[in-house]
Amino acid sequence: MKTYLVANFKANLTEKEVKKWIGGFQDSNLEIMPDLELVICPAFIHLDEFKPLINTHKKLKLGVQDLSGLRKGAFTGEITAQSLKNEGVAYAILGHSERRRLFKETNQRVLEKVKQALKYKITPIVCVDKNNFSSQIKLINQLKIAKQQIIIFAYEPLSAIGTGQAENPREVEKITLIIKKQTNSPLLYGGSVNPKNAVLFLKPSINGLLVATASLKAKSFLEIIKNINEKIK
Ligand code: PGA
C-alpha cells in the first residue's frame, strides 16, 4: 500500500510565499520513494501556481481543502468538483474539523461532498475525530464505490490540531486499529506532525500523514519527506 503525505496549507501563504515554497521544493531535487504519494493542498487561488511543479514531479499530486457538495448551477461562491477536476485536482480534504466547527458541516453534508468528489474521480480525504468517526464511516460505507476508486480517512484528534501537542503514537495506533475494523480505506494521522515525530506515526494501521503547520515552509516539509523516505525504503 502507498504511504501518503498530505500538506494542508489552510488559509495561509501569500502568492510570494507560495512561489518561495515551490522554489525551495524544486531546488532540493529530493528523491521521493516510489511508494510515497505527496499531495499538496494550497488555497484555491494558488492551484495554478503549482501546476508546473505537479507536471514535472510524477509523485506530486494537487489537492484542495474543500469542494462543493452541489452540482454546477446557481450556487454563488461554490466551487464544484467538476471544475476542480478540470484544474488537475486529484484529492480533496473533506470534513476537516475546522469546517465542521466553524461552518457547521455535518456528516451528511460531508457525504454530499464525498459523492461529488467521487463522481469526478477526485479522491476524498475525509477527516474524522474520536466523536464522529463511527457515524461518518457508517454513512460513507453505504455508498456504492467503483472498484478503482478509494476514499481515504484522516484521524485528527481535536486536541492535536495546530497545538504543537501531537497525540501519543500509541494512542493513535489504538484508535486507528478500531477505525480499521470499520473500513478497509487507507487511514492517515494528522495533528501537530513535524519532522521529528512524523515517522513515529507510521505503523501498520496508519498509511500516512496530514500535515498543516509543518508544511508551510518547504524546508520542514522536505525534512518530513526525507525522514519518511528513510523509514519506508
Ligand atoms: P497541524 O494541523 O499540522 O497544524 O496540527 C493539522 C490539520 O489541521 O490537518
Residues whose N, C-alpha, C, O or C-beta is under 5 A from the ligand:
A	BS01	PGA	N8 A160 I161 G162 T163 G190 G191 S192 V193 L210 V211 A212 T213 A214
